[in-house]
Amino acid sequence: MAASGKSFLADAGCGEQELDANSALMELDKGLRSGKLGEQCEAVVRFPRLFQKYPFPILINSAFLKLADVFRVGNNFLRLCVLKVTQQSEKHLEKILNVDEFVKRIFSVIHSNDPVARAITLRMLGSMASIIPERKNAHHSIRQSLDSHDNVEVEAAIFAAANFSAQSKDFAVGICNKISEMIQGLATPVDLKLKLIPILQHMHHDASLASSSRQLLQQLVTSYPSTKMVIVTLHTFTLLAASSLVDIPKQIQLLLQYLKNDPRKAVKRLAIQDLKLLANKTPHTWNRENIQALCESALQTPYDSLKLGMLSVLSALSGTIAIKQYFSSAPGTAATTVGSFDLVKLAQECCYHNNRGIAAHGVRILTNISASCQEKDLLPLEQDAVFGLEALLVLCSQDDSPGAQATLKITLTCMVKLVKCRPHLSQSVVESLLAQLQSAQDAARILMCHCLAAIAMQLPVLADGMLGDLMDLHKLIGQSTTDKKQELLVSLATVIFVSSQKALSSEIKTVIKQQLENASNGWTAYRIARQASRMGNHDMARELYQSLLTQVASEHFYFWLNSLKEFSHAEQCLAGLQEDNYSSALSCIAEALKSYHKGIASLTAASTPLNPLSFQCGFVKLRIDLLQAFSQLICTCNSLKTSPPPAIATTIAMTSGNDLQRCGRISNQACMKHSMEEFRNLAARYGDLYQSSFDADSATLRNVELQQQSCLLISHAIEALILDPESVSFQEYSSNGTAHVESEYERRMMSVFNHVLEEVESLNRKYAPVSYLASNACLCDAVIALLKVPLSFQRYFFQKLQSTSIKLALSPSPRNPAEPIAVQNNQQLALKVEGVVQHGSKPGLFRKIQSVCLNVSSVLQSKSGQDYKIPIDNMTNEMEQRVEPHNDYFSTQFLLNFVVFGTHNITVESSVIDSNGIVWKTGPKTTIFVKSLEDPYSQQIRLQQQQVQPASQQQQQRTAFSRF
C-alpha cells in the first residue's frame, strides 16, 4: 500500500508553491468545489502532501472534514480517492478533533442503494478503526454486510472486520461466533472461507477468546485438508500464537509435525516460513527437542529448496540463546563431544554443498557455534568453518550475479565474526582474502576490502602484512571510470589507510595520487580524502582537498572544501611535535591555530539555512579552544621555569598551611587553577556537544567522548601534581583496560591516557612534595602526547545518515511573534504544547525516540504598576513533563501563573529520551511573551481606595488643627 500510495501521488505535488497552511488549504478547497471531476480528484490527492508539510491537528481536522464532505456527496471514484488518501494518512487520523462529525458524514453513505458505495464506505470505516474502535453503528453495519449477496460488499466487510477485530475486544468477541459459523457453513464458498480465516489472527485480546479461536483453527486444519485451506489456516494459527504468546511452543510442535509428515511441498514451505517467523520473534521458546527435530528433517529431505529453508531457520536460531540451550540441555553432555551433535553434523555436511545458499547457512551455523560456545574445545569445528568460508570465498568472488554477492556478504560477515571471537584464526583468514583479491571480480573486491578493513581495525597487528598485496592490486586496477572501479578505488584506499598505522609513506601517496589522476572523478577523490581525514592521514587529505577546490560548481562547496583543507593542514602541523621540545610545541600549536581560524571562517561561509553545519562548527570551535588551553598551559609551565619559587617555598607552604605557596608567584596568581577550571569547562562543553548529537553514529560519539576525557585527564593531572596532591583520588580515573576498542584512534588515545595516569600517579607517590620541575615536565609531556595522536574526523562530520527533528506549536500563540498574549493576573494560562517528530530517509538507524521531555519556564522581563511584595515562588514558573509520541505526534498542557503585573518571557524547550533512557538535548527552543494585567474588579477596588484615601487624610489634618 505504501508503494502504491507513493506512485498514486507521484505527480501530485510537483510545482506546489510554498504557501502557508491556510492558503494551501484554501487552494485545495477551491479545487474540491470545482465543477470538473479531474480538478476535484487532483485536489483530493494533494492532501497527503499537505499533511506532511503541516502535520498539526487544527489543519488536519479541517482538511478531513472537507474530505468527508466530498465522500458524502461525490461519486464512487472520488470516494475511492478519499479512501486512498485516508489509508495513506493513517497516522494523522488521531489528530482529527471532531471525530463525531467526521464519522457522521462518512457513515451517511452506508445507507446507499449502491453496493459499491457501501463497500467503499466499509473500507473507509475499516481504515478509521484506530480512532472509532467502539462505534456500535459501525460494528452493526459490518455484521450486516457480511450477509450481503454482493461479493464486493462482503470482501469490504471482511477487510473492515479484520481491522476492527485488531482494535476492539468487544467487536472481536461479538464477531468470532459469526465468523466461525460462516467458515463452517456449507453455503459459504471456499474462496470466501479463505478470506474469512485470517480474521481469526486478531482474536488474541484475552485467553478464552484465543483458546476458542485456536480450537476452531484446529478443527479446520483436520476438516479441510486441501492445500490452500491448510496453508491459510496454519499461517493464521502461527500469527495468533505469536500475538497471544502462550501457545508458541505448541505451534512450533504443530509446524514441525506438518514439516515432517505432510508430503506436500507447498505445506512444508509454509511450515518453514512460519518456523522462521517464530525463530526470529521468540528464539527462547525453542527447546532442544524442537531443534533436534528440525535437524533430522533437514538431514533426511532430498530437496535442496526445503533444506535451504530449514537451514535458514537453524541459522537464525544459532545466533541466539537457543544454541546454548541446545548444547547445555543435551543428555550426557559431559561425555559427548560437540562434533557428535546432529546440528554440527548437518552444518559440516552442508559447508561444501553445491548450492551456495545451503553452504552459506552451514558456515554461518558453524561460526555462530564457535562464537557462542567459547568455553568448549572446538578446534575441529573452527577448522571446518575456516575451510568452508575459504571455499565459498573462492566460489563467490568469481561470480558477479546478485545471488553470489549476497552469499559473499554472508561469508565475509562470518569471517569478521570468527576473527573477532577466535583471534588465532585471523592469519589464515587474511591470507586467503589477500590471495583471492587479485583474481576476484570488482564487485567482490569491494566487499572483500570492507572485510579486510574491519579485520585490520580489530587486529592492527595484521595490518602491516596487507600493504604489499594491496599496493600491487592498486596498480592493477586500470584506467576504467566505471562505477565499480570508482567504488573499488575508495575501498582499497580505505584499507590502505587503516593498514598504515603511522604516516603514509611517500611511495604509497604517489601510487594513490597517480591512480586518482588517471582513473577517477572528483567525487571519488573527495571520498578518499574523507576516509583519509577519518583515519588521521591529514597530509594526504590536505593535498586531495587542495586539488578539488577548483572542481566544484557552488560557492558553498568551495568554502566547505577549503575549510577541510585548512583543518587537515592544522592537524598536519601538530604531527611535527617533539617530546621535551616545548618551545617548538608552542610554535606548532600557534601554526595549527592559525589554520583552524581560517578554516572556521570558511566553514561558517559554507553553512546555509537548510544545512547550518552546527555539529561541525561546534566541534571545530571546541578543538580551537582546546589547543589554546594547551598552549596556555605550556606557557604557564615555561614561565614557572623562568621565575621559580624561592628555596624556602616549601617551608612557607608548611607554615602557612597553603600548599599553593610551594609553586611560588605563579600559583599566587592562580594561573594553574584557572587552567584546571578551563579544562573542566571544555569537558562540560564537549558533554553538551555529545548530548546535542542525537543523530550521530556511535564512532563519532565515542570520538567526542575521548576529547572530553582528554580535558578531564589534564585537569586531573594539574590538580594531582600542583593544586591538591594530598586529597586527589586516582580510583575514579583508572581506565578499564578490558573495554573493547573500536578504532586505531581510540586505541592510541587510551594508551596515552593510561601512560599519563601512570606517570602522574608515580610522581605523586614517589616524591611526597612533587618538585615543580617534574610536575611541569609531566604536564607538558602529557599535552604533547595527546596532540601527537592525529585527530580523527568521524563520519558525522561529513555525513548524516539519520535525521531527526522536532517541530513545536504552542497555543494560544500571538499573530505577531513580538506581540504579547494578555492574561489577567488572577487567572492561569493553559499553555498547550503540540509537537511532531520528523524523520529523514532512515528513521531509528542509530537510536529511537522513546519519549519527549518538555521543559517550560517563565521569567519576568519588565514590571508594570506598583511594586507589591510577592513571594518569589509566584514570580516564576518552572515545569517539566514527559510525553510519549504516538505516530510521531505528541501534545500536553501546562498551567502557568502570572501574579506579578508586567511582561513575562515563556520558554518551551524540548529534549528527547531514547530507548536506553539517555537524555539528548535536541531542541528546539520556542519563546512567547505574556502580559499580565490586573483584573477589572481588583483595579476598581484599588481606584476606590485611592479616592477614599485623600479624603480621610484631609479629615485627619482638620482634626489635628482643631485640637489647637
Buried (B, 14 or more C-beta within 10 A) or exposed (E): EEEEBEEBBEEBBEEEEEBEBEEBBEBBBEBBEBEEEEBBBBBBBBBBBBBEBBBBBBBBBBBBBBBBBBBBEBEBEBBBBBBBBBBBBBBBBBBBEBBEBBBEBBBBBBEEEBBBBBBBBBBBBBBBBBBBBEBEEBBEBBBEBBEBEBEBBBBBBBBBBBBBBBBBBEBBBBBBEBBBEBBBEEEBEEEBBBBBBBBBBBBBBEEEBBBBBBEBBEBBBEEBEEEEBBBBBBBBBBBBBBBBEEBBBEBBBBBBEBBBEBEEEEBBBBBBBBBBBBBEEBBEBBBBEBBBBBBBBBBEBEEEBBBBBBBBBBBBBBBBEBBEBBBEEBEEEEEEEBEEBBBBEBBBBBBBBEBBBBBBBBBBBBBBBBBBBEEBEBEEBBEBBBBBBBBBBBBBBEBEEEEBBBBBBBBBBBBBBBBBBBEEBBBBBBBBBBEBBEEBBBBBBBBBBBBBBBBBBBBBEBBEBBBEBBBEBBEEBEEEEEEBBBBBBBBBBBBBBBBBBEBBEEEBBEBBBEBBEEBBEEEBBBBBBBBBBBBBBBBBBBBBBBBBBEBBEEEBBBBBBBBBBBBBBBBBBBBEBEEEEBEEBBEBBEBBBBBBEBBBBBBBBBBEEEEEBEBBBBBBBBBBBBBBBBBBBBBBBBBBEEEBBEEEBBEBBEEEEEBBBBBBBBBEEEBBBEBBEBBBBBBEBBBEBBBBBBBBBEBBBBBBBBBBBBBBBBBBBBBBBBBBBEEBEBEEBEEEEEEEBEBBBBBBBBBBBEEBBEBBBEBBEEEEBBBBEBBBBBBBBBBBBBBBBBBBBBBBBBEBBBBBBBBBBBBEEBEEEEEBBEBBBBEEBEBEBBBBBBBEEEBEBBBBBBBBBBBBBBEBEEBEBEEEEEEEEEBBBEBEBEBEBEBBBBBBEBEBBBEBBBBBBBEBBBBBBBEEEEEBBBBEEBEBBBBBBBEEEEEEEEEEEEEEEEEEEEEEEEEEEEEE
